Amino acid sequence: MTKIPKIEIKEVYVPKIRLWEVQPPILDIIYKPVVDIPGCVDAHRNNLTGLINEDELGTYQACGTFDIPSFEPLKYNPANFTYTAPAEQQEQQQEQPPQQQPEIPLKKKDEKLEIPPCPSNKEQKIGDFRNDKKLERVIGYERGQNGIECITLYEDVPFISQYIPSFKQFTGV
């Protein structure tokens, strides 16, 4: 019989993956405070915290990027409060101008509506081109919806007709 070899299972090795921590850059000199709180903070231009309340010209407010408003309460001292009587209110009466009825003009029954001829003498004749480019040709006229306006009707001209003259024009001397 043959000898059965010894079966060995190698140790499973899982390498550790190093996590890289991202740190924000640290500056040696920071002139203005970094504000990460909602609202605003009083600061001095030279970073002197002792001068914030004393130097009004060098003090400014640094606000964070938050949308939360800040509130500075009123300085209320009951000992310095001065009591005053309420002011008398004067009644104001607004005078309205007298309203007048606008005069409505009466319709004139004698007035006749003149309808101009369609087409007028100034319009292009049927068969004329609209312009020098010869892209459209006049095919007729019609009245508008109001019955007075004269609208010119056009048709597109084929490409060949734009550049090649008709047979009569071509053979004429």
C-alpha positions in Angstrom: 0.0 0.0 0.0 1.0 3.5 -0.6 1.6 5.9 2.1 -1.0 8.7 2.4 0.7 12.1 2.5 -0.1 14.4 5.4 -2.6 17.1 4.3 -1.8 20.6 5.6 -3.8 23.7 5.4 -1.8 26.9 5.2 -2.6 29.7 7.5 -4.9 32.3 5.9 -3.1 35.7 6.0 -5.2 38.9 5.6 -3.0 41.9 5.4 -4.1 45.0 7.4 -5.1 47.9 5.2 -3.9 51.2 6.6 -6.5 53.9 6.7 -5.2 57.3 5.8 -6.6 60.0 8.0 -7.3 63.3 6.3 -6.4 66.2 8.6 -7.1 69.8 7.8 -4.0 71.9 7.3 -2.9 73.8 10.4 -1.5 77.3 9.8 1.0 78.7 12.2 -0.4 82.2 12.0 -4.1 82.7 12.1 -5.1 86.4 12.1 -8.9 86.0 12.0 -10.8 83.5 14.1 -12.2 80.4 12.5 -15.9 80.4 13.4 -17.7 77.1 13.4 -20.6 78.1 15.5 -23.9 79.5 14.4 -24.2 83.2 14.8 -21.5 85.9 15.0 -18.5 86.5 17.2 -16.8 89.8 18.1 -13.1 89.8 17.3 -10.3 92.3 17.3 -8.2 93.0 14.2 -4.9 92.3 16.1 -6.3 89.2 17.9 -6.2 91.0 21.2 -9.1 89.7 23.2 -8.7 92.3 25.9 -9.4 95.1 23.4 -12.7 93.7 22.0 -14.9 95.8 24.3 -12.6 98.8 24.6 -11.5 99.5 21.0 -14.6 100.0 18.9 -12.7 100.9 15.7 -10.6 97.7 15.7 -13.4 95.4 16.6 -15.4 93.5 13.9 -17.9 90.7 13.8 -16.9 87.4 12.3 -19.9 85.2 11.3 -19.9 81.6 10.4 -21.3 80.1 7.3 -24.5 79.0 9.0 -27.9 80.4 8.2 -28.9 80.8 11.8 -29.3 84.5 12.8 -27.7 86.0 15.9 -29.4 88.1 18.5 -27.8 90.7 20.8 -30.3 91.7 23.5 -31.0 95.3 24.5 -29.2 96.7 27.4 -32.1 97.3 29.8 -31.5 98.9 33.2 -34.7 99.7 35.1 -32.8 102.4 37.2 -32.1 104.5 34.1 -35.5 104.1 32.6 -37.4 107.4 32.0 -41.1 107.3 32.2 -43.0 109.5 29.8 -46.7 110.1 29.1 -48.0 108.6 25.9 -48.3 111.1 23.1 -51.8 112.2 22.2 -52.8 111.0 18.8 -54.3 113.4 16.4 -57.2 112.1 14.4 -56.5 112.6 10.8 -59.5 112.7 8.5 -58.8 112.2 4.9 -60.9 114.3 2.6 -62.1 112.4 -0.4 -62.5 114.3 -3.6 -66.0 114.4 -4.9 -66.5 111.5 -7.4 -67.8 112.5 -10.8 -69.3 110.1 -13.3 -67.3 110.0 -16.4 -69.2 111.0 -19.5 -69.8 108.2 -21.9 -69.8 109.3 -25.5 -72.8 108.3 -27.6 -72.2 106.1 -30.6 -72.6 107.9 -33.9 -75.0 106.1 -36.1 -74.3 108.2 -39.1 -70.6 107.1 -39.3 -70.0 104.7 -42.2 -67.2 102.3 -42.3 -65.1 102.5 -45.5 -63.5 99.3 -46.6 -60.5 99.9 -48.9 -60.2 97.7 -52.0 -58.2 94.5 -51.7 -55.6 94.6 -53.3 -54.8 98.3 -53.4 -52.8 99.9 -56.2 -49.7 99.9 -54.0 -49.7 96.1 -53.5 -47.7 93.8 -55.7 -49.5 92.1 -58.7 -50.3 88.4 -58.7 -47.3 86.5 -60.1 -44.7 89.0 -58.9 -41.8 87.9 -56.7 -41.8 89.1 -53.1 -38.2 90.4 -53.3 -35.0 90.2 -55.3 -34.1 86.8 -53.8 -37.1 85.2 -55.6 -38.0 82.9 -52.8 -41.7 83.6 -52.7 -44.3 84.6 -55.3 -47.7 86.4 -54.8 -50.6 84.0 -55.6 -53.5 86.1 -54.3 -55.1 88.3 -51.6 -57.7 87.7 -48.9 -59.4 89.7 -46.2 -58.4 89.4 -42.6 -60.7 88.4 -39.7 -61.8 92.0 -39.2 -62.9 92.3 -42.8 -60.8 95.4 -43.4 -57.2 94.2 -43.5 -55.9 92.9 -46.8 -53.5 89.9 -46.5 -51.1 88.9 -49.3 -50.8 85.2 -50.0 -47.4 83.8 -51.1 -46.2 80.5 -52.4 -42.7 79.1 -52.3 -40.8 79.2 -55.6 -38.9 76.1 -56.7 -35.2 76.3 -56.9 -35.1 76.0 -60.7 -37.5 78.9 -61.2 -35.4 81.2 -59.0 -32.4 81.1 -61.4 -33.5 79.9 -64.8 -35.9 82.2 -66.6 -39.1 81.0 -68.3 -39.0 79.8 -71.9 -40.5 83.1 -73.2 -37.9 85.2 -71.4 -35.1 82.8 -72.6 -36.0 82.9 -76.3 -37.0 86.6 -76.4 -34.6 89.0 -77.9 
